[in-house]
Amino acid sequence: MGTSIRIATVFGGAGFIGRHVIRRLAKTGCVIRVPARHPGEAAFLKMNGAVGQIVPMAVDIADDASVARAIQGADVVINLMGILAESGRQRFDLVHAEAAGRIARLAKGADVARLVHVSALGADANSRSAYARSKAAGEQAVRAVFPEATILRPSVIFGPEDNFFNRFAGMAKTLPFVPLIGGGATRFQPVYVGDVADAIINAVTRAGAEGKTFELGGPRAYSFRELIQLVLDLTGRKTRLVSLPWGLASLQAAFLEMVPGKPLTRDQVTLLKSDNVLSGTLPGLADLGIAPTAAEVILPTYLDRFQLAGRYDSHRQGPSLPVLTKIDAHGTHY
């Protein structure tokens, strides 16, 4: 049997994935709590539900009592919290491991029916990347206290508010070249944010996902070079692609990680040395009843603002049909 949801608590609900999850949860009619350091930053989510249905609340993820208040009485808890770079108090170990374990432990103590923990593809306790190690530590902490939790490991997530395709489309618009770290050979299997949100909802509303780990990826894998070329094709730009050796990329990251916003860090360079594709050994989107959406279908709907002649250029015809027919009709699985 699936779970009937009266109250759901969504940690990280104001983020990129969260807003899509909140929108879907609201349709079930449940009350949705959205813990945040600054609740005002989650106020925009209220428009996705009825008056009083979506409740932002102040929570300190490092404090048991604060987290417990957000969880108390909830039927479902979803943890979407994650950071790409460390800054101030926001450290990988705190957000990805300690907080994840605390949420799982308190959810178990509050008799929460379902816990979904969103990790990352590539989580690895033996990785040279601190990000990947902390993600693995978070999974271990969750499993230790809430073994029935569902863990989801998405690859790079794309959608209108993403920080991947939008970033590189912006670079192609403003810079004379786009750097390909390590030559652009690293492979990714981008997954649509709508599919990830559907996977989360299905994991809590359907039976059979308890205690399992799912890898979430799109229908095919691409090299980093292929993804950047796709961005250029969709925006009509001829920006040069320049290979950046690993050593030079790390040196550049040492300076960029001191810039506000941290556009690139040395840990991210280390992470890029490993492919980010499905292993093929764990269940995926299909096992949650979801057919993955191809990047070529969604990217044109929001990268058009980066087009050479502007979004509303009536003479631009968009990418040629062959770009779309590159997708294998049955998908490519790794």
N, C-alpha and C positions, 0 to 999 in steps of 0.2 A: 504494500500500500504506500502511496505517496504521503507527503506531509501536508496537513492543513495549516496554513499560516495565518495567525492572528496578529502577531507582532514579529517584526524582523529587525535585527540590528545590523547595520552595514558600516563597518569600519573602512574608511577611505572612500566613502560614498560620494564625496564631492569631486573626486578625481576623474580622469579620462574614462575609465571603465565604469566607474560608479554611477555616473549620470544615466548611462544606458541601462544598468541594472535597476536603478531606482524607478525608471520609467516603466519597466516591465513589472516590477513588484507592485507598483501602485495599481496596476490593472487587476490584481488579485483582491484588492480591497483591504489589505492588511495595513496596520499602522507601521510606519518605517522610521526607526531611530537612526540618525546619522551623527555619530560621535565625531568631533573635530576639535582641534586646538582652539580655533576661532570659529564658533558656530555661524557667525555672520557670513562667512565665506561659503557656507552651504545653504544659505537662505534661498538662492535661486532655484533650488530643487523643489521648493514648495509648490511651484506652478504645475508640477507633474501629477499632483494628486488633489483630493478634496481638501477643504479647510481643516487643518489639524491632523491630516493624515501623515504628513512627512514632518518629522520633528528633529531639527538640528539640535545638538546638545554639546556642551563643553565637557571634554574628557581629556585627562592626562593619561596617555597610554603607559606611562611608567609607574602608575599608581593603582594598586589592586582595588581599592575602594571606588575609585573613579570609574574604572573599567567595569566593575561589578554592577554599578548603578545602570550603566548602559545596557547590560546584558540581562538583568533581572526580569523574569517574566517572558522573555523572548522565546519563540518556537524555533527560530532560525537565526544563526549568526553567520555573517559573510565577512571575511577579512580580505580586503583588496589593497591594504597598505603596502607601499613600496616606494623606494627612492632610487634614482639612477646614480646619484653622486652624494657623497657625505658633505654636510655643511652644518656648522655649529653643533647643536645638540642632536641633530638628525644624523645618527650613525647607522651603518648597515646592521651591526649586531643588535642595536636597540630596536630598530624598526622591524627588521626581517626575522630575527630570532627571539629576542627577549619578549617583545610585545606579542608576537605570534603565539609563543608558549603561554604567556599570561592570559591571553584571550581564550585559548583552548582550555586551559585549566579551569578558569572561572566559568566558562560555558558548560563544561562538564559538571561542575559543582552546582550549577543552576538548573540542571536537567534539561538543557537545550536539546531538542530533537535532532537537528541537523546543523552541522558546521561545514562550511565550504571555505577552504584556504587556497587563495590564489598565489602560487609560487611563480616559477619561471622555467622555461625550457633551458636546460644547461645547468640547472642547480646541481652542484657537485662538491662534496666535502673535500675532495682532493684537488680542486681547481686552484690555479695560481691567482685567480681573480677573487678578491675579497667579497665582491657582490655575489658571485656564484656560490662561494662557501657559505655566506650568511643565509642565502636562500635555502641551501641544503640543511643548515642548522635549524632553520625555521620549520621545515618539514619534519625533521626528527623530533623537535620539541612538541609539535602538534600531535604527531602519532603517539608519543610517549604518554600523553594524558587523555587523548580523545581518539582512540584507534579507529572509531567509526567515521572519522572526518573524511570528507572528499577533498582531494588535493588536485588542483588544475595547474598545469604547466604550459602556458601559452608561449609561442614564439613571438617575434616582433608583432605588435598589434597596430593595425592601421585603421583609420577612420578620420572624419573631418577635423577632429581636434588633436590628431596624433603629433608626436614630437619627432617623428622619423621622416616621413615623406615631405611633410611641410617644411622641415628644416632644410632638407637638401634641395627642395624646389626653390626655397628662399635664397640659398647659396648660389644656385645656378642663375638666379635673377640678378644678383648683385655682384658676384665675383667673376673674374675672367676665367677661372677654372674650378673644378670640383676635385678635391683630393681623394684618391682611392687608397685607403690605408691598407698596407700589405699587398698592394696591387689589385685589390678588389675581388680576391678569390674566395673569401669567406662566404659560405652559403647560409641563406635564411629561408624560412618558410612562413611568410607573413600571414597573419590570421586576422580576419575582419572583426572589429570590436563588437558588432552586432551578433556575430556567431559566438564570441566569448560570453557575452551577456546572456544569450539564449542557453549556452552550456551551463552557466551558473544557475539559472532558473530551473532548468531541467534536473540538475543535480539535487536541488532541494525539493522539487515537487514530484519527482518520480522515484519509484523504488529501484534498487539495484546499484546505485552509485556509492553507497556507504562503504567506507574503508578502502576505496580504490583511488589510484592516481591516474589521471588522464593527461595525455599530451595533446595540445591543441595547435594545429597548424593549418595553413591553407591548402588548396589542391595541388600546388607544385612548389618546388624549391627553386631559388634563383641565387646566382652569385651576387655579391654586392655591386659589382660592375653592371650586371644586367638590371638590377633595380634602379640604379642611377640613370642608366640609359633609358629605361622605361619612363622615368620622370621627365627626362629631356624630350622624349618623343611626344609625351602628352602635353607638354607646355610649349612645344615648338621652338626649343632653344638649341643652339649649337655650341654650348659651353664645352670647353675642352675637359677631358678627364685625364688627370695626371696621377700616376702611381706615386705613392708616398711610402718609402721603406719603413719597416717596423721601428727601427732605431730612431729615425727622424720623427716619426709619429709620436713616439714616447717623449722625445725632447720637446716637441711642440706642445704636447699635452701637459708637460710640467709647468709651462707658462699659462696655458689656457685654463687649467684647473684653479688658478688664482683669480681669474676674471669672474665678475658677478654672473651668475647663471651657469658657470662651469660648462661651457660648450663641449669640452673634451677633457677627459681625465686619463691618467696613466692606467688606472684600473680598467677603464673602458677599452683602451688599446689592447690590454692583456685579454680581455673578454673576447675581442674581435678575432683573436688567433684561433678560436674554436668555432666550428660550424654550429648553427642554431637551427637544426632540422629535426624532424621526428625520428625517433629511434626505431619505430616499428615494433617494439616489444611491449608497448603499453596501449591500452584502449585510447580512443580519440573521439573526435566530434561525432563520427558516425555511430559510436556506441551510446551517445547521448541523444541520438535521433536528429542530428544536424548535418546537412550537406554543406561543406565549406564553400565560401564565396570567393571567387577569383579576384585578385587585386585589380586586374584590368577592367572589371565591371564597376568597381567603386571609385577608384582613384580619379577618373575624369569628372566625377560629381563634385569634387572639392579642390582639385589642383588647377581648375580652369582659371582661378584668380591669378595664377602665376604665368598665364599665357603671354607670349611675346607682345601681342597687340591688345591685350586686356581681355577680361572675361566676356565682355559684350560685343566683341568684334564679329560683325555679321558675315564677314568674308572668310573667317576661319572655319575650316571643315573638321578640325580635330584630327586625331591620329587615324592613319589608314587602317582598313579592316584587317590586314595581316597581323597587326599588333594583337588583336583579339583572338585570332585563330592560332596563336602560338600555344594556347592552353590545350593540353590533352583532355579530350572530352571525359575521360574516366579518371582524371587526376593522376598525379605522380606521388607515390608514397615511399618514404625512406625509413 
